[in-house]
Amino acid sequence: MLWVVLKYLITAAMVVLISECAKRSDKLGGLIAALPLVTILTLI
């Protein structure tokens, strides 16, 4: 149960980080969103 909550918190933090970066620079937000870390978190 702890793993699920931790995964949700990490994923939410990544979404907020990407959206904040995308406000400043579209290319930077796209680059961070394309990193394998985001994909791995959603697949787990």
Residue, then its C-alpha position, 0 to 999 in steps of 0.5 A: m500500500l505504501w508503494v502505491v501512495l509513493k508512486y502516486l506522489i512521485t508521479a504527481a510531483m513529476v507532472v507538476l514539475i513538467s507543467e511548471c517547466a512548460k510554462r517557461s519553455d515549451k521545449l524544456g517541458g517537452l524534453i522533461a516529459a519525453l525522459p524515460l523516467v516519466t514513462i517508467l513511472t507510468l508503466i510501473 
